[in-house]
Amino acid sequence: MTTAPARTTAPAHATAPAAELGAPAPDGGPIQLDVLGPSGPYRSRTRAPVADVSGQPVAELSLAPAVYVDRAMAALRRARPLPADERIAAIVRAGRIFASETIGGLTVDDYEHAVSRVSGVPLTVVRAATRTALHRTAQLHRGLQHARPHGAVGDWRDPLTRSGRAVWTRRGEVFAVHAAGNHPGTHTLWPEALALGYRVAVRPSRREPFTPHRLVSALRMAGFGEDQVVLLPTDHAAAEALLSGADLAYGSDEVIRQYADDPAVLPLTPGRSKILLTADTDWRAHLDTVVDSIAHHGGTGCVNATAVLVEGDPTPVAEAIAERLAALPALPPEDENAVLPVQSAVAARALEKYVRDRAGDARCHLGGDGFVEELGDGSAVLRPVVHQLDSADDDRAGTELPFPCVWVAPWSRAQGVAPLRDTLILGAYTQDTELIDAFLDEPSIANVYIGDHPTYWTDTGIPHDGYLAHFLMRTKGVIRG
């Protein structure tokens, strides 16, 4: 990725001034989600429909043309960051606004219901993500202190620089986010960039644009200027303009993947989180946590376990997991008791065919007769699937899917760490300290949770896939008189 000069051609103006951000159209039509640019909301002529899981239109998302993106990115570059204390205080306020206030005509309940219906994520999961956003924004400053190198200070004015010190400083000025739409919680990470003084441009996923729209709006209401954080929904061509106008970028869409080898781009890859049950552990005592790791939040996250490797016979483990998962109800996503994700019936059937083709000759303990349960309105629940493989080396064990689909396989110490590579979270149920050492030494295993801890566990200051701040920041040696 290179930093290109911004084009100077003026963007086409909207056919009408934007109404209240995110508010339902005056005629009762779809919610209008406007571009949130450096000069305020912008409603473009080109809009993308946002439908719920039954195919019914819910919103229209304005798409910013490339020339508009160029000008927006140039405005971010010209802007100066707020003082550090003001940035942190504004992010804390934004978290409270996001979690409690009406934004753009949508109450918190309205917002959460819309996210659930559009993404198919259970309503209880969306509500939990709202609480997580509140907690993470409140604790953001504390979390960043965990990421800062112990020997570094945050400002050259610190008295310690008189005798020489490392100063933690930004690698750039403008940060681009190509957001995923699988879970609203993905948007709790990038506000760190704002806290560190970056100006941030967010390209929302068309799959679920409500969360980034609401969060950017809340940040502006809390004190960030319109030239500090922008929301730039785009088509593929304009997404390239967003990348070229930034110093650093991260995300998980197809545009980001094209730049995976660029050191200025941090691609978010599938988690492929795994659980290992060694022979010195009674797996029955941990079955609740194993199943929870697979199905928590509908199995939609990169932190959900997608493979369980067993030292010994995996069949009893696979059977026990299947029995537990089979009891989960199939309900519309907005139902208070829903725990499984929902997609359009057409998308669900396509995914079902993919899984069957991928599974091939694998033994299926659950879902072998089909895992799609249609709800009668054009949508369908993705019920859990449990496959058993003959070896942990089988590459199917690395298949990550957006619902509770788990691959169970035998593992031996002779195989070592190799089958556990490329793992975001490894839940290691073992008492073997040499194995634990090997897991920590393996570069492609991001996190190791030892003992009875679900793979989705996290806390303030705990890295996700490393600290995002380590990508955004660097240290400089400073000494002054």
Helices and strands as residue ranges (DSSP letters): E 31-33, E 35-37, E 40-42, E 47-51, E 57-62, H 66-78, H 84-100, H 108-119, H 123-138, H 140-147, E 152-153, G 159-163, E 165-170, E 174-178, G 184-188, H 191-195, E 199-203, H 210-222, E 229-231, H 236-244, E 248-251, H 254-258, E 265-267, E 273-277, G 283-286, H 287-295, G 296-299, E 305-310, H 315-326, E 342-344, H 345-359, E 363-366, E 372-374, E 379-382, E 385-388, G 395-398, E 405-410, G 418-420, E 423-429, H 433-441, E 445-450, H 468-472, E 473-478
